Amino acid sequence: MKNTRTLPLLTLAVAALAAGTAHAQATLKPDGRFRAALGLGASTSSGNTDATNASLTFDGVRATANYKTSVYANAQYARAGGVTTGEQFRLGGRHDQDLTPSFFAFGGLDLERNKFANLKLRSQGSGGLGWHVLKSDALTFDIFGGVTYTSDRYISPMLIDGRTRGSYDYAGLLIGEESTHKFSETTSFKQRLTVLPNLKNTGEYRANWDAGLAVAMTSTMNLTVGATMAYNSEPGPGRKSTDTLLTVGVAVKFE
């Protein structure tokens, strides 16, 4: 029975991997051990359609009853008809430290490059306080807020605040929520929403939402579905405010 069930799952996983990237999701357990997950995706075609797509995601976490340290990385690259159509990299980490059973302090650093958003490098440091609204093995829900400092470097100079600039630094606020859901021993879901108002230019803000569903196929392999949305109220001339990415794939866990 076990082999009969695993075969169609693995067949589905191979098809999913060819379709895109896996949204890697590390297992969260408060035992002090570091756990990670790695998702890889690639596809190529030739003939009537000449296209290449490659992607990588990484998620790592170490948690105890009093703190959580998490790191992530993802990269996407796409090329069609001899022209690069996608190139984006993100890397970051955050440490949450409980001050009381209900409240915690956090600090984080995020780095991003997005060629088609004209972003050579965005460096963002953040820190603040949060509240564990719910905290159990099956469900966690946190809300948090703080301050950020962002340094943007552009591939080509762009018009900002009436001037053509190659870089732009600004302070901001951070407001967000995140949750993890363990539906069963084999199915889990997590999501995070952050809103980042710009203190230098009131009314401007960015928002990011990331979500992922993982279903275990074996003890070390997950079938995953992921969604990412990034919004910028002032993306720059000729650029869209919203970027979205939907992914289906497989990820390997390291525990």
N, C-alpha and C positions, 0 to 999 in steps of 0.2 A: 504493500500500500504506500509506503513512504517513497519508493522509487517512482511509482506511477504518478504521484502528486508532484514530485520535484521536476520531472522532465518537462511538462508544459510550462512550469514557472521559469525554468532556465531558458526555454525557447522564447518566451515572452521577454525575458531580460535581454537576450541577444538582440532581438528586434528593437527594443527600447534604446539600447546603447547606440545602435546605428542611427536612431532618430535624433539624438542630441545628448546633452550632458546629464549627469546624475546630480541631484541636489543632496550632497553628502550630509548626514546627520549622525553625530556621535551620541552614544548612549550616556544619559545623565544619571549617575548614581553617587550619593554622598558618602563615598568610602575612601576618598583621598587618592584614588588611582587615576592616572591620565588615560583617557579614552579618545579615540579618533576615528574618523571615517574619511575615505578618499573616493571621489567619484571621477570617472574618466569617460569621455565621449569623443567619437571621431566618425566622420563619414566623408566619402569622396566619390565623385561620379565624373564620367567623361562621355564623349560622344555628343548627343544633342544637348546635354546639360553638362557644363564644366564647372564643378563646384567642390569646395573643400570646407569642412567645418571641424574644429577641434575645440575641446573645452576640458577644464579641470576644476574641481571644487574640493576643498578641504575643510573639515570641521573638527576641532579638538576641544576637550573640556576636562578640567580637574575640579572636583567639588568635595566638600565636607559639609558637616552640619552648619558650619559658620562662614564659609566662603566659597566662591566659585570663580575660577579663572578660565576664560574661553578665548580661543583664537580661531580665525577663519582666513581662507584665501579662495579666490576664484578667478578664472581667466577664460575668456572666450575669444576665438579668432575665426573669422569666416572670410572666404574668398570665392567669387563667382565671376566667370568670364574673364579671368585674368586680372580682376580688380578686387582689392581688399574691401570688404563690405562690413566688417565688424572687427574691433580690436579693443578689448576692455580688460582691465586688471584691477582687482580689489584685494586688500590685505589689511588685517587689523586684529586687535585683541582688547579685552576688557577684564578688569578684576573687580569683583563685588565682595565687600567685607561687611559681615553683620556687625552692627553696633548694639542691637538688642534683638530678641527673637523676631520682631516685626519690622525693624528699620535697618537699612544698610547704606554704606557709602560706596561709590564706584569711581573708577578712573579708566580711561580708554584712549587708544590711538588708532586712527583709521587712515589708510593711504589708498588713493584711487588714481587710475589713468584711464582716459576714454578718448581715443583718437577722434572719433566723430562728434564728440561734444567739445572739441578743441581744448581738451584738458590734458596738459602734459603731466601734471602731478597735483593732486589735492592732498594736503596733510591736515588732519583735524585732531586736536587733542580735546578731551572732554572730561568733566568731573562733576559730581553732584551727590544727591541723596535719593533713596528710593524706599518703597514700602512693599513688603511681602503681603499682598492682600490675601492670597491663598498659597499654602505650601504643604504639599503632601507628595507621596510617591506617585500617585496617579495624576495629580494636577498641580501646577504652579501658575500663579498670576502675579506679576509685579507691575507697579507703576513707578516712574522715576522722572526726575527733572534736575537740571543743572545748567552749567555754562560751557561754551565751546570757544575755541580759537581756531580759525581756518585760514590756511595759506594756499592760495590757488596760483599755479603757474600754467601759462597757456602756450600751446604750440605756435599759434599765430596771434599777434596782438589784437585785442578786441576793444570795442567801445564800452566803457563802464563809467558811470557818473560823469558823462560829458567829456571824457578823456580816453584816448587810445592807450591801453595798458598791456604790458606783458605779464603782469602779476597783480594780485589783489589779496590783501589780508584784512580780516575782519573778525570781530567778536560776535557771538550769538548766544541764544538760549537753546536748551535741549529739553524737549518734553516727549515722553514715550511710555510705551507699555509692551510687555512681552509675556508669553505664556507657553507652557509645555503641557501636552496631553498624552497620557498613556492609555489608549483605548483597550488594549489587551496586551498579552505577552509578546505579540508579533506586530502590533500596529501602533505607531506613535505619530504625533503631529506637533510642530512648534511654529510660532510666528512672532514677529517683532515689528512694531510701528514706531518711527521716530519723526518728530517734526522739529525743524531747526530754524526759528525766526532769526533774521539778520538784525543785529542791534545797530549796525552802522547805517543801514538804509531801512528805516521802518516800513513795514508792509511787504518786504521781500522775504521769502522763506524757501527752504527745501524740505522735502518729505521723502522718507524711504520706508517701504514695507517689504518684508521677506517672509515667506512661508514655505514649509516643506512637510510632506507626508511620506513616511517610510513604512514599508511592509516587509517583514523578514521572510526571505525565501530559504535561507540556511542560517546557521549560527554566525556566519561572517559576511553574508551578502544580503543587501536590501534592494527591493524594487522601490524607486522613489519618484515622487511628483513634486515639482517646485514651482513657485511663482515669485517674481521680483518686480517691484514697481518703484521707479525713482521720478520725483517731480521737482522741477525748478521753476519758480515763478518768473525768473529772469534768466532764460537760458542763453541769451545772446541773439543778435540778428541772424535770421535765416535758420534757426535751430528750434526744434520742437520742445515743448515743456515737459513732456512725459515720455519715459522709456519703460517698456515692459518686456519681460522675458518669462516664457512658460517652458518648463523642461520635464522630460520623462527619461529615466535611465536607471542604472544600477550603481550601487556604491558598495565598497568593501570596508568592513569595520575592523579596527585594531583594538583589542581589549586585553 
